[in-house]
């Protein structure tokens, strides 16, 4: 069984920074894309950033120039460095791992973390 655990959320003032981590555990052979989504109260979940296994990145417009996604394949961990945070960045941030291949037995699937709260407020 694969588990994704996010950490690093919290309360930060506008203009501040946070670094989120997403650690995947289990008998993992490989992970394709690792993605960060967020969901604000009363809104739909939206994609923030994604990174392929080779390190190519894509960002939503709201995250460009402020957020940086990265990953450590050896640790099956993804990160989201968030700078210049704004009140509208307040949301629960979720990690998603796509096309995770596990061994013993061989399985393929997509997984989600439980989310970490980010609150930007003075």
C-alpha positions as CSV (number, residue, x, y, z in Angstrom):
1,X,0.0,0.0,0.0
2,X,1.3,3.5,-0.9
3,X,0.9,6.4,1.5
4,X,1.5,10.1,0.8
5,X,2.1,12.3,3.8
6,X,2.2,16.1,3.4
7,X,3.9,18.4,5.9
8,X,5.0,22.0,6.2
9,X,1.8,23.8,6.2
10,X,0.9,26.5,8.8
11,X,0.0,30.1,9.4
12,X,2.2,32.7,7.7
13,X,1.9,36.5,7.1
14,X,1.4,37.9,3.7
15,X,4.7,38.1,1.8
16,X,6.1,35.1,3.8
17,X,7.3,31.7,2.7
18,X,6.5,28.1,3.4
19,X,8.0,24.9,2.1
20,X,5.6,21.9,1.7
21,X,6.9,18.3,1.6
22,X,5.2,15.2,0.3
23,X,6.7,11.9,1.1
24,X,5.5,8.7,-0.6
25,X,6.1,5.4,1.2
26,X,5.5,1.8,0.4
27,X,7.0,-0.7,-2.0
28,X,7.5,1.8,-4.7
29,X,9.3,1.1,-7.9
30,X,8.6,4.3,-9.7
31,X,6.4,7.4,-9.7
32,X,5.6,9.4,-12.9
33,X,4.2,12.8,-12.2
34,X,4.0,14.3,-8.7
35,X,1.5,17.2,-8.4
36,X,0.4,19.8,-5.8
37,X,-3.3,20.8,-5.8
38,X,-5.1,23.1,-3.4
39,X,-8.7,23.6,-2.4
40,X,-9.9,26.8,-0.8
41,X,-13.2,26.9,1.2
42,X,-16.2,26.8,-1.1
43,X,-14.0,26.3,-4.2
44,X,-13.0,23.4,-6.4
45,X,-9.7,21.7,-6.1
46,X,-7.2,23.2,-8.5
47,X,-3.8,22.2,-9.8
48,X,-1.0,24.3,-8.5
49,X,2.1,22.7,-10.0
50,X,3.4,19.4,-11.3
51,X,6.7,17.8,-11.9
52,X,7.6,14.7,-14.1
53,X,10.0,12.0,-13.1
54,X,12.6,13.7,-15.3
55,X,12.1,17.0,-13.6
56,X,10.0,19.0,-16.1
57,X,7.7,21.4,-14.4
58,X,4.4,23.1,-15.0
59,X,2.7,25.8,-13.0
60,X,-0.8,27.3,-12.8
61,X,-0.9,30.9,-13.5
62,X,-1.4,31.9,-9.9
63,X,1.8,30.0,-8.9
64,X,4.2,31.2,-11.6
65,X,7.1,33.2,-10.4
66,X,6.2,32.6,-6.7
67,X,6.2,28.8,-6.3
68,X,8.8,26.2,-7.1
69,X,8.1,22.5,-7.3
70,X,10.9,20.0,-7.0
71,X,11.4,16.3,-6.2
72,X,13.9,13.8,-4.9
73,X,13.3,10.6,-6.7
74,X,15.6,8.6,-4.4
75,X,13.4,9.6,-1.5
76,X,10.1,9.5,-3.4
77,X,9.5,13.0,-2.1
78,X,8.2,16.2,-3.7
79,X,8.5,19.7,-2.4
80,X,6.6,23.0,-3.0
81,X,8.5,26.2,-2.1
82,X,6.0,29.0,-1.8
83,X,7.3,32.6,-1.7
84,X,5.5,35.9,-1.6
85,X,2.4,34.3,-0.2
86,X,-0.9,36.1,-0.5
87,X,-4.2,35.7,1.5
88,X,-5.7,34.1,-1.6
89,X,-3.2,31.3,-1.4
90,X,-5.0,30.1,1.8
91,X,-6.2,26.6,1.1
92,X,-5.7,22.9,2.0
93,X,-2.8,21.7,-0.2
94,X,-2.8,18.2,-1.4
95,X,-0.1,16.0,-2.9
96,X,-0.9,13.6,-5.8
97,X,1.3,10.9,-7.2
98,X,0.4,9.6,-10.7
99,X,1.1,6.2,-12.1
100,X,2.8,4.8,-9.1
101,X,4.2,1.4,-9.8
102,X,4.8,-0.9,-6.8
103,X,6.3,-4.3,-6.5
104,X,5.6,-7.4,-4.5
105,X,2.9,-7.6,-6.0
106,X,3.1,-5.5,-9.1
107,X,0.4,-2.7,-9.0
108,X,-0.1,0.6,-10.7
109,X,-2.2,3.5,-9.4
110,X,-2.7,7.1,-8.4
111,X,-2.6,8.3,-4.8
112,X,-3.5,11.3,-2.8
113,X,-2.2,12.7,0.5
114,X,-4.5,13.8,3.4
115,X,-3.7,17.5,2.8
116,X,-2.0,20.2,4.8
117,X,-3.5,23.6,5.7
118,X,-1.9,26.8,4.6
119,X,-3.3,30.0,6.0
120,X,-2.0,33.4,4.9
121,X,-3.1,36.1,7.2
122,X,-1.9,39.1,9.2
